Amino acid sequence: MSDGPRLPGVDEADEEDRIVCHVDADCFYASCERLREPELRDEPLVVGMGYEAGATNGAVATASYEAREFGVESAQAISTALERLPRRAAFENGELDESDLERGETGYYRPVDMDYYESVAADVREILHDCADVVREVSIDEAYLDVTDRTAWDVADGFARHIRDRIRREVGVTVSVGVAPTMSTAKIASDFDKPDGLTVVEPGEIREFLAPLEVELLHGVGPVTARELREMGLETAGDVAETDPEPLVERFGERGRELYGRARGEDDRRVEPKGDPKSFSRESAFADPVEDPSPKYELIETLAAAVADRARREGALYRTIGVKAVTPPYDVNTRERSLPGPVDDPDLVDRIARDLFTEFETEPVRKLGVRVANLEFAAADQASLDGWEGDATGTETGADEEVTDDSDPGANPDRDDRAAGQSSLTDFS
């Protein structure tokens, strides 16, 4: 039994069913910006990766819920976001035609400030580790907690509310919390009532909770898999749970059997602290296939910068750099290049990613990704890159995984920040 804090009235932990909390920050980057600029509260706010104040470059990392009402979406080009939601400053300076626009139809734009966001996330993590004996940090704004030894099912709602309210009170950001006996259901539950949500799915209620959900809400299902499931006549999690699993296995391999189990609420994974990741990757989808090389290379640049920045923040060196290009209908092509030694070189990531992507520059592309792998976290001298030669290698698969942290077996590609088939660049709120 843990010696940590327990809610009053809790005598002993339920040994039969695990109690898992999934804590997911709501629009985390935007929430952080509002901490230091309170006047941004309740205003449309866009945080851009690769964005500079007053410019049109970069892509949307996070859009507040107010900004989403204007059609601003994660992974969208800043230039597109500005067409849908002009800058408030431009309106107030008289740079816009006020006859066609109202003040409330404009918003604020801020560049990503990872150092600041990390400092806020550290405060949140401190609370999470104080409230649970086992914590698995999935990303800067998301974590699983095993609180089996801290509470019981009859008061789990109050315990989760305590976590959520403490984070709001002590840190100043809002989170949504899902509670369930399994990691996958807890994750779905945290997305169920955003923002500032709290959803508890008790033992025996999982099948009933999952059954009416659309298939894309299932843990681990991306837009491609959702489309294929619908082609099989499976519209809801209940449909998947009640179907013959063999056609799923024939269509998706062993992943199909996993989908069948998840739809039935079966998930025997335990919350375990995360070890060092094996790779970092970022992916982003276009609303429609794009043939023009320019926007594709612009996105490659943004994704490469995001991946290299993540590796540097995690203190990781990498030996492999790769790209991913999804072409119609849904063919996944990957290319990668190995280096003679581990490096930390954002410019090199960008240069090699561009080089590997060259063969696809005139192809119609639905989605792009950049990845660094073969990571090393121990301090080591970087290899000299003078004269290195590496052959690009490639594979083609049918998967539609969108990995935020390759070390997390439960990472869910369907995050709150993605809309219209687009995946978030960095802040998967």
Secondary structure, DSSP 8 states (H G I E B T S, - for coil): ---S---TT--S--SSS--EEEEEESSHHHHHHHHH-GGGTTS-EEEEET--TT---SEEEEE-HHHHTTT--TT-BHHHHHHHS-BHHHHHTT-S-GGG--GGG-BEEEE--HHHHHHHHHHHHHHHHHH-SEEEEEETTEEEEE-TTT--GGGHHHHHHHHHHHHHHHT---EEEEEESSHHHHHHHHHTT-SS-EEE--TT-HHHHHTTSBGGGSTT--HHHHHHHHHTT--BHHHHHHS-HHHHHHHHTHHHHHHHHHHTT------------SEEEEEEEEEEEE--HHHHHHHHHHHHHHHHHHHHHTT-EEEEEEEEEEETTTEEEEEEEEEEEEE--HHHHHHHHHHHHGGGTTS-EEEEEEEEEEEE-S-------TT-----EEEEE------S-TT-TT--S--TT--TT---SS---
